[in-house]
């Protein structure tokens, strides 16, 4: 079992129920072949940095999970077929330090305190220099 | 004797906080490594060490692929506030 993170963006034209259904679909495809989802990061509707298939916004969701490498091929195949998913990215956490980072991210997301971190991320930043010191 | 230093001494901001992994979803964590036009800033300007610059580069490229930050900011597609919603 390998540690993975899967981020995907759903089209903004769908209703909330349809979005939830698509998210559930991806979740089912991960769990079908013995994958275990450790944490979910729901980033919500965000503005895209550039136009993707004529859309300017997208619904971001990220899954942290462990699965066999073969599962990823199947999950990505299904995502490519699904026209409602604009973008996706699978990240493998292989090195020891990366796995520690993966575990801390999971802990942070499963912890109720994590709401603070997620609220900060989509905040509007005006001056790039100003963030340098605070975020380091 | 030595020429007077024009800028203050640079140091790696990630080494200071002992960062082991930079999450590409958290754009504000690598914002200062991006120029106004969202190019990756060179190490000689940000002061990042080699190890962390490699991490920043990977995080930025992943963020670009997932439409978190733009690839380019050009004059053809003028955006009123490119930092909005990041």
Backbone of each chain as ProteinMPNN parsed JSONL, in Angstrom:
{"seq_chain_A": "XXXXXXXXXXXXXXXXXXXXXXXXXXXXXXXXXXXXXXXXXXXXXXXXXXXXXXXXXXXXXXXXXXXXXXXXXXXXXXXXXXXXXXXXXXXXXXXXXXXXXXXXXXXXXXXXXXXXXXXXXXXXXXXXXXXXXXXX", "coords_chain_A": {"N_chain_A": [[0.836, -1.208, 0.0], [0.529, 2.156, -0.865], [1.052, 5.633, -0.128], [-1.118, 8.169, -1.078], [-2.336, 11.188, -2.66], [-5.191, 12.66, -3.93], [-6.381, 15.114, -5.973], [-9.142, 16.791, -7.311], [-11.114, 18.628, -9.707], [-14.341, 19.779, -10.074], [-16.858, 20.576, -12.478], [-18.407, 23.832, -12.456], [-21.036, 24.115, -13.149], [-22.794, 22.288, -12.151], [-25.365, 21.237, -9.799], [-25.427, 21.222, -6.163], [-26.08, 18.651, -5.293], [-25.445, 17.049, -7.477], [-22.718, 17.491, -7.603], [-21.931, 16.345, -5.172], [-22.597, 13.72, -5.76], [-20.757, 13.108, -7.776], [-18.4, 13.315, -6.333], [-18.764, 11.231, -4.536], [-18.724, 9.138, -6.333], [-16.019, 9.079, -7.167], [-14.862, 8.493, -4.746], [-15.915, 5.937, -4.303], [-14.688, 4.558, -6.39], [-12.059, 4.586, -5.555], [-12.178, 3.113, -3.204], [-13.043, 0.7, -4.067], [-11.105, -1.186, -4.847], [-9.763, -1.915, -2.527], [-8.64, 0.388, -1.478], [-7.969, 2.788, 1.109], [-9.479, 5.513, 2.457], [-8.112, 8.19, 4.114], [-8.424, 10.856, 4.795], [-10.397, 13.761, 3.974], [-10.285, 16.646, 2.086], [-12.184, 19.338, 1.71], [-12.325, 21.799, -0.447], [-14.065, 23.471, -1.636], [-15.912, 25.8, -3.787], [-13.868, 27.42, -6.029], [-12.092, 30.1, -7.617], [-10.75, 29.616, -10.813], [-7.375, 29.758, -11.958], [-6.891, 30.079, -14.604], [-8.76, 29.828, -17.66], [-10.621, 26.873, -18.008], [-11.845, 24.639, -20.203], [-13.752, 26.589, -20.892], [-14.663, 27.356, -18.421], [-14.702, 29.314, -15.455], [-14.667, 28.882, -12.801], [-14.378, 26.359, -10.223], [-15.037, 23.279, -8.46], [-13.286, 22.201, -5.816], [-11.852, 19.254, -4.515], [-10.043, 17.186, -2.285], [-8.523, 14.07, -1.698], [-6.982, 12.096, 0.755], [-5.324, 9.105, 0.762], [-4.579, 5.563, 1.122], [-3.455, 3.125, -1.12], [-3.223, 0.435, -3.52], [-0.803, 0.527, -6.171], [-1.957, -0.195, -8.627], [-4.571, 0.529, -8.363], [-4.649, 3.253, -8.792], [-4.328, 3.603, -11.525], [-6.756, 2.667, -12.478], [-8.569, 4.407, -11.178], [-7.807, 6.874, -12.254], [-8.364, 6.399, -14.911], [-11.145, 6.229, -14.854], [-11.721, 8.83, -14.042], [-10.828, 10.292, -16.223], [-12.676, 9.554, -18.121], [-14.98, 10.663, -17.081], [-16.769, 13.475, -17.799], [-17.399, 15.599, -16.244], [-15.367, 16.273, -14.604], [-12.898, 18.577, -14.421], [-10.144, 18.927, -13.894], [-7.473, 16.994, -12.542], [-5.24, 15.624, -10.085], [-2.838, 13.409, -9.062], [-0.845, 12.662, -6.36], [2.035, 11.07, -5.284], [3.228, 9.935, -2.215], [6.187, 9.072, -1.252], [8.786, 9.126, -0.06], [10.348, 9.011, 3.211], [10.057, 11.385, 4.7], [8.068, 12.623, 3.301], [5.919, 10.941, 3.762], [5.564, 11.392, 6.447], [4.699, 14.025, 6.281], [2.353, 13.568, 4.947], [0.931, 12.157, 6.893], [0.707, 14.103, 8.9], [-0.881, 15.937, 7.57], [-3.223, 14.484, 7.271], [-3.899, 14.153, 9.941], [-4.342, 16.79, 10.65], [-6.544, 17.392, 9.098], [-8.486, 15.671, 10.06], [-8.82, 16.647, 12.506], [-10.799, 18.866, 14.409], [-9.752, 21.41, 14.676], [-8.652, 22.029, 12.301], [-10.152, 23.62, 10.651], [-9.353, 26.226, 10.771], [-6.97, 26.387, 9.243], [-7.906, 25.803, 6.642], [-9.569, 27.928, 6.168], [-7.842, 30.005, 5.92], [-6.418, 29.552, 3.578], [-7.943, 30.126, 1.042], [-8.076, 32.859, 1.188], [-7.978, 36.289, 0.101], [-5.054, 37.523, -1.187], [-3.169, 40.377, -1.331], [-0.636, 41.758, -1.664], [2.229, 40.15, -2.779], [4.654, 40.224, -1.473], [4.053, 40.809, 1.111], [3.055, 38.511, 2.218], [5.206, 36.981, 2.516], [6.701, 37.08, 4.918], [4.919, 36.293, 6.872], [4.092, 33.74, 6.148], [6.281, 32.164, 5.475]], "CA_chain_A": [[0.0, 0.0, 0.0], [1.281, 3.399, -0.992], [0.324, 6.828, 0.294], [-1.448, 9.032, -2.217], [-3.267, 12.286, -2.5], [-5.866, 12.896, -5.204], [-7.136, 16.372, -6.018], [-9.864, 16.923, -8.564], [-11.937, 19.832, -9.834], [-15.609, 19.462, -10.742], [-17.456, 21.713, -13.195], [-19.249, 24.651, -11.569], [-22.415, 24.207, -13.632], [-23.649, 21.309, -11.491], [-25.944, 21.569, -8.499], [-24.679, 20.647, -5.046], [-26.339, 17.203, -5.224], [-24.676, 16.417, -8.549], [-21.305, 17.555, -7.198], [-21.768, 15.322, -4.139], [-22.65, 12.415, -6.408], [-19.486, 12.879, -8.461], [-17.38, 13.086, -5.305], [-19.013, 9.88, -4.037], [-18.272, 8.226, -7.385], [-14.554, 8.974, -7.093], [-14.575, 7.806, -3.486], [-16.231, 4.522, -4.504], [-13.686, 3.946, -7.263], [-10.833, 4.38, -4.774], [-12.39, 2.081, -2.186], [-13.445, -0.569, -4.696], [-9.995, -2.129, -4.93], [-9.03, -2.0, -1.278], [-8.074, 1.662, -1.038], [-8.522, 3.293, 2.369], [-9.427, 6.971, 2.5], [-7.743, 8.626, 5.456], [-8.946, 12.193, 5.079], [-10.963, 14.487, 2.846], [-10.178, 18.105, 2.19], [-13.187, 19.948, 0.851], [-11.871, 23.187, -0.61], [-15.206, 24.256, -2.097], [-15.866, 26.47, -5.084], [-12.759, 28.375, -6.122], [-11.854, 30.688, -8.924], [-9.612, 29.0, -11.494], [-6.374, 30.754, -12.344], [-7.046, 30.27, -16.046], [-9.982, 29.216, -18.153], [-10.536, 25.452, -18.341], [-13.062, 24.273, -20.929], [-14.653, 27.754, -20.824], [-15.157, 27.586, -17.07], [-13.838, 30.178, -14.661], [-14.658, 28.437, -11.414], [-14.383, 24.904, -10.102], [-15.253, 22.765, -7.112], [-12.069, 21.445, -5.485], [-11.881, 18.269, -3.437], [-8.809, 16.406, -2.208], [-8.573, 12.865, -0.873], [-5.729, 11.47, 1.196], [-5.666, 7.694, 0.931], [-3.568, 4.546, 0.824], [-4.002, 2.175, -2.086], [-2.236, -0.244, -4.353], [-0.519, 1.329, -7.373], [-2.862, -0.543, -9.723], [-5.838, 1.242, -8.162], [-4.526, 4.61, -9.332], [-4.556, 3.542, -12.974], [-8.196, 2.509, -12.674], [-9.238, 5.644, -10.728], [-7.514, 7.927, -13.226], [-9.085, 6.057, -16.139], [-12.544, 6.62, -14.661], [-11.789, 10.293, -13.983], [-10.668, 10.804, -17.586], [-13.936, 9.328, -18.83], [-15.981, 11.559, -16.509], [-16.628, 14.803, -18.396], [-17.677, 16.638, -15.245], [-14.145, 16.591, -13.871], [-12.066, 19.437, -15.274], [-8.718, 18.736, -13.631], [-7.169, 16.135, -11.405], [-3.798, 15.469, -9.838], [-2.501, 12.393, -8.061], [0.507, 12.85, -5.837], [2.509, 9.929, -4.506], [4.08, 10.275, -1.075], [7.005, 7.868, -1.181], [9.917, 9.244, 0.862], [9.985, 8.963, 4.627], [9.609, 12.703, 5.151], [6.795, 12.908, 2.633], [4.885, 10.178, 4.452], [5.293, 12.127, 7.693], [3.886, 15.171, 5.881], [1.022, 13.018, 4.629], [0.257, 11.827, 8.148], [0.328, 15.338, 9.595], [-1.998, 16.531, 6.831], [-4.409, 13.696, 7.623], [-4.231, 14.484, 11.333], [-4.846, 18.164, 10.656], [-7.872, 17.42, 8.483], [-9.442, 14.963, 10.901], [-8.931, 17.421, 13.732], [-11.687, 20.018, 14.205], [-8.988, 22.662, 14.608], [-8.169, 22.225, 10.94], [-10.978, 24.627, 9.979], [-8.571, 27.468, 10.707], [-6.034, 26.294, 8.12], [-8.613, 25.869, 5.37], [-10.145, 29.255, 5.999], [-6.767, 30.925, 5.552], [-5.914, 29.286, 2.227], [-8.54, 30.846, -0.094], [-8.158, 34.295, 1.455], [-7.397, 37.132, -0.948], [-3.754, 38.095, -0.836], [-2.967, 41.517, -2.224], [0.779, 41.957, -1.985], [2.97, 38.901, -2.585], [5.757, 40.423, -0.527], [3.533, 40.875, 2.477], [2.826, 37.17, 2.737], [6.486, 36.287, 2.643], [7.151, 36.955, 6.288], [3.945, 35.61, 7.709], [3.902, 32.335, 5.807], [7.621, 31.567, 5.469]], "C_chain_A": [[0.869, 1.255, 0.0], [0.401, 4.574, -0.59], [0.102, 7.734, -0.914], [-2.307, 10.206, -1.771], [-3.887, 12.521, -3.873], [-6.697, 14.162, -5.106], [-7.874, 16.418, -7.335], [-10.827, 18.102, -8.519], [-13.181, 19.463, -10.639], [-16.185, 20.734, -11.357], [-18.399, 22.508, -12.294], [-20.719, 24.671, -11.979], [-23.361, 23.252, -12.903], [-24.265, 21.868, -10.213], [-25.154, 20.85, -7.416], [-24.857, 19.129, -4.989], [-25.51, 16.465, -6.273], [-23.195, 16.39, -8.2], [-21.03, 16.46, -6.17], [-21.744, 13.922, -4.749], [-21.333, 12.089, -7.099], [-18.368, 12.59, -7.467], [-17.518, 11.663, -4.76], [-18.541, 8.832, -5.039], [-16.772, 7.985, -7.305], [-14.166, 8.188, -5.858], [-14.804, 6.306, -3.654], [-15.168, 3.842, -5.352], [-12.365, 3.727, -6.541], [-11.017, 3.167, -3.856], [-12.69, 0.703, -2.773], [-12.336, -1.616, -4.628], [-9.129, -2.092, -3.674], [-8.335, -0.73, -0.831], [-8.745, 2.132, 0.24], [-8.368, 4.808, 2.389], [-9.181, 7.41, 3.939], [-8.363, 9.981, 5.792], [-9.477, 12.821, 3.802], [-10.769, 15.973, 3.091], [-11.146, 18.71, 1.185], [-12.852, 21.431, 0.718], [-12.969, 24.07, -1.194], [-15.008, 24.888, -3.454], [-14.772, 27.528, -5.067], [-12.697, 28.939, -7.528], [-10.648, 29.991, -9.551], [-8.659, 30.099, -11.957], [-6.425, 31.024, -13.844], [-8.273, 29.485, -16.488], [-9.739, 27.741, -18.484], [-11.872, 25.055, -18.954], [-14.145, 25.333, -20.751], [-15.229, 27.998, -19.429], [-14.169, 28.435, -16.302], [-13.785, 29.788, -13.194], [-14.667, 26.915, -11.385], [-14.528, 24.497, -8.653], [-14.116, 21.806, -6.766], [-12.324, 20.466, -4.336], [-10.568, 17.503, -3.455], [-9.019, 15.224, -1.274], [-7.156, 12.458, -0.503], [-6.05, 10.012, 1.434], [-4.455, 6.806, 0.694], [-4.216, 3.537, -0.109], [-2.864, 1.485, -2.804], [-2.005, 0.575, -5.612], [-1.475, 1.044, -8.522], [-4.186, 0.203, -9.609], [-5.814, 2.601, -8.851], [-4.827, 4.615, -10.824], [-6.045, 3.491, -13.257], [-8.938, 3.804, -12.313], [-9.037, 6.749, -11.756], [-8.234, 7.664, -14.544], [-10.534, 6.51, -16.03], [-12.704, 8.14, -14.641], [-11.688, 10.873, -15.383], [-11.954, 10.633, -18.392], [-14.982, 10.346, -18.384], [-15.79, 12.987, -17.034], [-16.862, 15.93, -17.397], [-16.433, 17.051, -14.476], [-13.188, 17.337, -14.798], [-10.593, 19.091, -15.139], [-8.565, 17.74, -12.51], [-5.662, 15.981, -11.278], [-3.611, 14.433, -8.746], [-1.058, 12.607, -7.644], [0.857, 11.643, -4.988], [3.423, 10.431, -3.399], [4.932, 9.051, -0.782], [8.101, 7.971, -0.128], [9.422, 9.318, 2.303], [9.413, 10.294, 5.104], [8.271, 13.073, 4.528], [5.651, 12.183, 3.331], [4.546, 10.849, 5.778], [4.399, 13.326, 7.391], [2.459, 14.735, 5.577], [0.242, 12.751, 5.905], [-0.168, 13.077, 8.904], [-0.857, 16.004, 8.906], [-3.299, 15.809, 7.183], [-4.877, 14.054, 9.024], [-4.898, 15.856, 11.413], [-6.283, 18.203, 10.12], [-8.914, 16.714, 9.348], [-9.681, 15.675, 12.225], [-9.879, 18.591, 13.497], [-10.953, 21.348, 14.114], [-8.592, 23.021, 13.184], [-8.949, 23.3, 10.189], [-10.219, 25.929, 9.799], [-7.692, 27.482, 9.456], [-6.751, 26.46, 6.78], [-9.202, 27.236, 5.104], [-9.092, 30.233, 5.515], [-6.406, 30.779, 4.074], [-6.6, 30.086, 1.118], [-8.637, 32.356, 0.097], [-7.457, 35.088, 0.355], [-6.098, 37.748, -0.435], [-3.454, 39.207, -1.83], [-1.501, 41.624, -2.633], [1.541, 40.659, -1.756], [4.098, 39.038, -1.572], [5.283, 40.352, 0.913], [3.376, 39.485, 3.079], [4.134, 36.461, 3.073], [6.857, 36.053, 4.097], [6.192, 36.115, 7.122], [3.892, 34.108, 7.416], [5.181, 31.515, 5.84], [7.651, 30.061, 5.343]], "O_chain_A": [[1.817, 1.377, 0.775], [-0.824, 4.521, -0.696], [1.03, 8.022, -1.67], [-2.902, 10.22, -0.694], [-3.171, 12.573, -4.873], [-7.595, 14.273, -4.271], [-7.294, 16.115, -8.378], [-11.29, 18.517, -7.456], [-13.089, 18.911, -11.735], [-16.018, 21.828, -10.818], [-19.106, 21.932, -11.468], [-21.559, 25.187, -11.242], [-24.58, 23.379, -13.013], [-23.766, 22.828, -9.626], [-24.325, 19.987, -7.701], [-23.915, 18.402, -4.677], [-24.947, 15.404, -6.005], [-22.501, 15.407, -8.461], [-20.039, 15.737, -6.268], [-20.983, 13.054, -4.322], [-20.844, 10.962, -7.031], [-17.506, 11.745, -7.707], [-16.521, 10.973, -4.548], [-18.027, 7.78, -4.659], [-16.307, 6.847, -7.366], [-13.276, 7.338, -5.894], [-13.992, 5.496, -3.207], [-14.785, 2.702, -5.088], [-11.627, 2.797, -6.865], [-10.138, 2.313, -3.745], [-12.605, -0.317, -2.088], [-12.599, -2.792, -4.381], [-7.907, -2.223, -3.751], [-7.525, -0.759, 0.095], [-9.939, 1.91, 0.441], [-7.251, 5.323, 2.343], [-9.926, 7.057, 4.853], [-8.774, 10.223, 6.927], [-9.065, 12.467, 2.697], [-11.058, 16.483, 4.173], [-10.953, 18.61, -0.027], [-13.064, 22.215, 1.643], [-12.818, 25.291, -1.241], [-14.068, 24.564, -4.18], [-14.75, 28.41, -4.209], [-13.181, 28.34, -8.489], [-9.631, 29.797, -8.885], [-9.072, 31.208, -12.297], [-6.035, 32.102, -14.292], [-8.755, 28.598, -15.783], [-8.768, 27.404, -19.161], [-12.91, 25.128, -18.295], [-15.306, 25.014, -20.493], [-16.179, 28.765, -19.277], [-12.956, 28.304, -16.467], [-12.961, 30.298, -12.435], [-14.931, 26.265, -12.397], [-14.194, 25.25, -7.739], [-13.999, 20.73, -7.353], [-12.932, 20.815, -3.324], [-10.038, 17.202, -4.525], [-9.613, 15.356, -0.204], [-6.251, 12.471, -1.337], [-6.945, 9.696, 2.217], [-3.444, 7.238, 0.141], [-5.367, 3.143, 0.079], [-1.705, 1.888, -2.712], [-2.92, 1.253, -6.078], [-1.777, 1.94, -9.311], [-4.844, 0.478, -10.612], [-6.814, 3.047, -9.415], [-5.496, 5.517, -11.328], [-6.545, 4.174, -14.151], [-9.823, 4.243, -13.047], [-9.973, 7.474, -12.091], [-8.665, 8.601, -15.217], [-11.091, 7.091, -16.962], [-13.687, 8.677, -15.153], [-12.381, 11.838, -15.706], [-12.28, 11.464, -19.239], [-15.771, 10.834, -19.193], [-14.779, 13.629, -16.75], [-16.554, 17.088, -17.68], [-16.44, 18.063, -13.775], [-12.734, 16.807, -15.813], [-9.877, 18.975, -16.134], [-9.419, 17.645, -11.629], [-4.914, 16.182, -12.235], [-4.152, 14.561, -7.647], [-0.165, 12.717, -8.483], [0.104, 11.24, -4.101], [4.296, 11.265, -3.638], [4.471, 8.103, -0.145], [8.33, 7.021, 0.62], [8.265, 9.636, 2.577], [8.413, 10.331, 5.821], [7.448, 13.748, 5.146], [4.556, 12.726, 3.478], [3.386, 10.874, 6.188], [3.463, 13.617, 8.136], [1.494, 15.427, 5.901], [-0.944, 13.067, 6.002], [-1.255, 13.125, 9.478], [-1.731, 16.567, 9.565], [-4.341, 16.438, 7.369], [-6.069, 14.234, 9.275], [-5.875, 16.055, 12.135], [-7.124, 18.947, 10.622], [-10.081, 17.106, 9.369], [-10.612, 15.355, 12.965], [-9.771, 19.255, 12.466], [-11.47, 22.306, 13.54], [-8.241, 24.164, 12.893], [-8.459, 23.835, 9.194], [-10.406, 26.645, 8.815], [-7.671, 28.46, 8.709], [-6.27, 27.166, 5.893], [-9.321, 27.658, 3.954], [-9.401, 31.179, 4.79], [-6.122, 31.769, 3.4], [-5.898, 30.688, 0.305], [-9.214, 33.053, -0.737], [-6.482, 34.63, -0.241], [-6.063, 38.401, 0.608], [-3.486, 38.987, -3.041], [-1.176, 41.583, -3.82], [1.507, 40.115, -0.652], [4.453, 38.074, -0.894], [6.001, 39.903, 1.807], [3.54, 39.295, 4.284], [4.158, 35.478, 3.813], [7.278, 34.958, 4.469], [6.611, 35.328, 7.97], [3.674, 33.301, 8.32], [5.171, 30.333, 6.185], [8.728, 29.464, 5.329]]}, "seq_chain_B": "XXXXXXXXXXXXXXXXXXXXXXXXXXXXXXXXXXXXXXXXXXXXXXXXXXXXXXXXXXXXXXXXXXXXXXXXXXXXXXXXXXXXXX", "coords_chain_B": {"N_chain_B": [[36.449, 47.743, 3.361], [35.399, 45.531, 1.937], [32.717, 45.554, -0.395], [29.838, 47.463, 0.285], [26.947, 45.889, 1.542], [24.054, 45.73, -0.363], [21.491, 44.755, 0.022], [19.639, 43.223, 2.702], [20.934, 40.406, 4.507], [20.341, 37.288, 3.008], [18.336, 34.433, 3.731], [17.251, 31.039, 4.035], [13.875, 30.716, 4.084], [12.394, 28.488, 4.529], [14.079, 26.706, 5.761], [14.301, 27.915, 8.146], [11.799, 27.504, 9.321], [11.884, 24.821, 9.392], [10.763, 23.183, 7.298], [9.511, 20.254, 5.805], [7.989, 19.396, 3.756], [6.292, 20.848, 1.059], [3.1, 21.868, 0.557], [1.185, 21.747, -2.346], [-1.358, 22.716, -2.508], [-1.642, 24.752, -0.755], [-1.365, 27.786, -1.493], [-0.401, 30.176, -0.452], [1.855, 29.452, 0.937], [4.009, 29.292, -0.778], [4.046, 31.656, -2.037], [5.811, 33.834, -2.023], [7.856, 32.994, -3.556], [7.151, 33.453, -6.088], [7.044, 35.533, -8.966], [5.693, 38.774, -9.948], [4.46, 38.2, -12.297], [3.901, 35.605, -12.013], [6.056, 33.912, -12.394], [8.612, 31.552, -11.54], [10.63, 32.529, -8.921], [14.142, 33.151, -8.933], [16.667, 31.426, -7.035], [18.707, 33.081, -6.157], [17.463, 35.44, -5.603], [15.375, 34.955, -3.791], [16.598, 33.613, -1.758], [16.252, 31.03, -0.998], [17.291, 27.712, -0.057], [18.981, 25.081, -1.888], [17.703, 22.603, -1.591], [15.137, 23.266, -0.636], [14.298, 24.934, -2.662], [13.941, 23.17, -4.741], [11.732, 21.767, -3.788], [9.84, 23.825, -3.73], [9.67, 24.431, -6.444], [8.53, 22.078, -7.466], [6.072, 22.135, -6.126], [4.957, 24.503, -7.135], [4.705, 23.911, -9.838], [2.874, 21.855, -9.744], [0.701, 23.215, -8.687], [0.153, 24.909, -10.782], [-0.732, 23.141, -12.735], [-3.147, 22.311, -11.645], [-4.71, 24.516, -11.872], [-4.511, 26.404, -9.833], [-2.733, 28.481, -9.641], [-1.843, 30.842, -12.198], [-0.294, 29.945, -15.372], [0.884, 31.886, -16.997], [0.906, 35.488, -16.928], [-0.33, 37.687, -19.012], [-0.432, 40.443, -21.421], [-2.459, 40.22, -23.184], [-4.585, 38.981, -21.984], [-5.935, 40.617, -19.8], [-6.158, 40.712, -16.374], [-8.043, 41.998, -13.745], [-7.43, 41.765, -11.002], [-5.03, 39.696, -10.335], [-4.402, 38.29, -8.053], [-6.659, 37.683, -6.785], [-8.776, 35.538, -5.072], [-6.929, 33.537, -4.581]], "CA_chain_B": [[37.125, 47.147, 2.215], [34.379, 44.814, 1.158], [31.64, 46.419, -0.876], [28.72, 47.483, 1.24], [25.842, 45.055, 1.124], [22.915, 46.566, -0.76], [20.268, 44.211, 0.604], [19.964, 42.498, 3.926], [21.411, 39.053, 4.257], [19.24, 36.375, 2.714], [18.378, 33.136, 4.386], [16.166, 30.201, 3.536], [12.728, 30.851, 4.989], [11.874, 27.155, 4.847], [14.981, 26.099, 6.731], [14.008, 28.553, 9.431], [10.63, 26.85, 9.911], [12.138, 23.373, 9.288], [9.734, 22.593, 6.45], [9.945, 19.03, 5.136], [7.183, 19.166, 2.564], [5.495, 22.024, 0.721], [1.836, 21.429, -0.024], [0.867, 22.588, -3.509], [-2.699, 23.28, -2.362], [-1.54, 25.942, 0.076], [-0.642, 28.699, -2.378], [0.281, 31.246, 0.296], [3.129, 28.989, 1.502], [5.126, 29.519, -1.708], [3.703, 32.875, -2.784], [6.937, 34.768, -2.15], [8.775, 32.467, -4.566], [6.592, 33.751, -7.402], [7.155, 36.94, -9.338], [4.394, 39.402, -10.22], [3.875, 37.506, -13.442], [3.799, 34.201, -11.621], [7.216, 33.087, -12.749], [9.315, 31.077, -10.353], [11.75, 33.428, -8.614], [15.398, 32.417, -8.768], [17.177, 31.223, -5.682], [19.566, 34.186, -5.747], [16.628, 36.549, -5.142], [14.558, 34.608, -2.634], [17.452, 33.117, -0.687], [15.945, 29.635, -0.672], [18.391, 26.785, -0.269], [18.731, 24.22, -3.047], [16.746, 21.553, -1.245], [13.784, 23.808, -0.56], [13.925, 25.475, -3.971], [13.423, 22.034, -5.509], [10.374, 21.493, -3.299], [8.995, 24.938, -4.167], [9.47, 24.274, -7.878], [7.558, 21.002, -7.685], [4.762, 22.589, -5.633], [4.433, 25.517, -8.056], [4.307, 23.265, -11.095], [1.637, 21.128, -9.48], [-0.372, 24.202, -8.517], [-0.187, 25.401, -12.116], [-1.509, 22.118, -13.443], [-4.491, 22.215, -11.1], [-5.344, 25.827, -12.045], [-4.498, 27.204, -8.605], [-2.028, 29.702, -10.031], [-1.748, 30.845, -13.661], [1.015, 29.689, -15.99], [1.421, 33.191, -17.398], [0.037, 36.651, -16.843], [0.124, 38.473, -20.161], [-1.193, 41.668, -21.68], [-3.632, 39.888, -23.989], [-5.674, 38.593, -21.088], [-5.706, 41.432, -18.621], [-6.994, 40.389, -15.227], [-8.016, 43.174, -12.871], [-6.663, 41.441, -9.809], [-4.614, 38.304, -10.495], [-4.235, 37.61, -6.77], [-7.975, 37.457, -6.216], [-9.236, 34.161, -4.952], [-5.854, 32.555, -4.421]], "C_chain_B": [[36.112, 46.434, 1.331], [33.27, 45.781, 0.781], [30.442, 46.333, 0.07], [27.537, 46.69, 0.684], [24.614, 45.911, 0.831], [21.615, 46.086, -0.128], [20.633, 43.499, 1.891], [20.263, 41.031, 3.59], [20.227, 38.111, 4.044], [19.448, 35.048, 3.421], [17.201, 32.336, 3.863], [15.008, 30.218, 4.528], [12.185, 29.485, 5.394], [12.765, 26.447, 5.852], [14.675, 26.638, 8.125], [12.836, 27.86, 10.131], [10.747, 25.326, 9.869], [11.037, 22.666, 8.496], [10.282, 21.349, 5.766], [9.166, 18.776, 3.861], [6.327, 20.408, 2.314], [4.248, 21.554, -0.023], [1.457, 22.352, -1.176], [-0.513, 23.216, -3.406], [-2.686, 24.581, -1.566], [-0.697, 26.987, -0.659], [0.149, 29.738, -1.587], [1.633, 30.792, 0.842], [4.294, 29.154, 0.532], [4.924, 30.788, -2.522], [4.931, 33.763, -3.004], [7.996, 34.247, -3.118], [8.25, 32.69, -5.974], [6.758, 35.236, -7.7], [5.757, 37.491, -9.592], [3.683, 38.704, -11.368], [3.833, 36.0, -13.24], [4.884, 33.32, -12.229], [7.87, 32.64, -11.45], [10.529, 31.967, -10.129], [13.029, 32.611, -8.445], [15.855, 32.412, -7.309], [17.999, 32.421, -5.195], [18.755, 35.378, -5.254], [15.818, 36.203, -3.898], [15.4, 34.132, -1.461], [17.139, 31.695, -0.269], [17.186, 28.766, -0.864], [18.005, 25.823, -1.395], [17.623, 23.205, -2.769], [15.325, 22.097, -1.257], [13.345, 24.42, -1.879], [13.358, 24.361, -4.854], [11.982, 21.719, -5.102], [9.407, 22.552, -3.795], [8.657, 24.771, -5.639], [8.414, 23.217, -8.168], [6.166, 21.466, -7.277], [4.136, 23.585, -6.603], [3.945, 24.861, -9.333], [3.033, 22.459, -10.92], [0.462, 22.09, -9.349], [-0.807, 24.765, -9.862], [-1.072, 24.402, -12.846], [-2.931, 22.03, -12.941], [-5.207, 23.566, -11.092], [-5.45, 26.624, -10.75], [-3.804, 28.532, -8.864], [-1.864, 29.67, -11.543], [-0.347, 30.461, -14.145], [1.672, 31.018, -16.348], [0.391, 34.273, -17.101], [0.488, 37.566, -17.966], [-0.804, 39.659, -20.404], [-2.42, 41.401, -22.536], [-4.852, 39.619, -23.105], [-5.544, 39.353, -19.782], [-6.711, 41.054, -17.538], [-6.901, 41.565, -14.269], [-7.2, 42.914, -11.615], [-6.246, 39.976, -9.867], [-4.507, 37.555, -9.171], [-5.563, 37.286, -6.117], [-8.274, 35.962, -6.186], [-8.143, 33.132, -4.837], [-5.63, 32.278, -2.948]], "O_chain_B": [[35.997, 46.709, 0.137], [32.932, 46.696, 1.531], [30.096, 45.266, 0.575], [27.182, 46.81, -0.488], [24.186, 46.711, 1.663], [20.746, 46.887, 0.216], [21.803, 43.206, 2.138], [19.888, 40.516, 2.536], [19.25, 38.132, 4.793], [20.572, 34.611, 3.669], [16.259, 32.9, 3.308], [15.151, 29.785, 5.672], [11.591, 29.335, 6.462], [12.287, 25.685, 6.691], [14.774, 25.932, 9.129], [12.853, 27.651, 11.344], [9.819, 24.619, 10.264], [10.455, 21.684, 8.957], [11.381, 21.373, 5.212], [9.615, 18.035, 2.986], [5.716, 20.949, 3.235], [4.33, 20.931, -1.082], [1.411, 23.572, -1.021], [-0.814, 24.157, -4.14], [-3.593, 25.405, -1.682], [0.518, 27.066, -0.474], [1.238, 30.137, -1.998], [2.475, 31.626, 1.176], [5.449, 29.158, 0.957], [5.549, 30.975, -3.566], [5.069, 34.376, -4.062], [8.93, 34.97, -3.465], [8.819, 32.186, -6.942], [6.631, 36.082, -6.815], [4.763, 36.775, -9.468], [2.454, 38.631, -11.402], [3.739, 35.231, -14.197], [4.662, 32.149, -12.535], [7.705, 33.265, -10.403], [11.355, 32.144, -11.024], [13.004, 31.516, -7.884], [15.484, 33.259, -6.497], [18.004, 32.747, -4.008], [19.292, 36.241, -4.561], [15.598, 37.061, -3.043], [14.98, 34.229, -0.309], [17.697, 31.2, 0.711], [18.024, 29.043, -1.722], [16.845, 25.763, -1.801], [16.735, 22.981, -3.592], [14.418, 21.477, -1.812], [12.154, 24.43, -2.191], [12.417, 24.579, -5.617], [11.128, 21.443, -5.944], [8.297, 22.24, -4.228], [7.507, 24.946, -6.044], [7.523, 23.417, -8.994], [5.193, 21.224, -7.991], [2.935, 23.528, -6.869], [2.887, 25.216, -9.852], [2.208, 22.384, -11.83], [-0.635, 21.816, -9.837], [-1.984, 25.063, -10.067], [-2.045, 24.782, -13.497], [-3.839, 21.711, -13.709], [-6.199, 23.739, -10.384], [-6.369, 27.426, -10.584], [-4.231, 29.576, -8.371], [-1.756, 28.59, -12.124], [0.643, 30.628, -13.432], [2.843, 31.253, -16.051], [-0.811, 34.019, -17.03], [1.564, 38.16, -17.89], [-1.802, 39.854, -19.712], [-3.319, 42.237, -22.618], [-5.982, 39.978, -23.438], [-5.097, 38.803, -18.776], [-7.924, 41.071, -17.745], [-5.811, 42.074, -14.008], [-6.379, 43.738, -11.214], [-7.023, 39.1, -9.488], [-4.519, 36.324, -9.155], [-5.608, 36.693, -5.039], [-8.047, 35.239, -7.156], [-8.415, 31.941, -4.987], [-4.764, 31.477, -2.595]]}, "name": "protein", "num_of_chains": 2, "seq": "XXXXXXXXXXXXXXXXXXXXXXXXXXXXXXXXXXXXXXXXXXXXXXXXXXXXXXXXXXXXXXXXXXXXXXXXXXXXXXXXXXXXXXXXXXXXXXXXXXXXXXXXXXXXXXXXXXXXXXXXXXXXXXXXXXXXXXXXXXXXXXXXXXXXXXXXXXXXXXXXXXXXXXXXXXXXXXXXXXXXXXXXXXXXXXXXXXXXXXXXXXXXXXXXXXXXXXXXXXXXXX"}
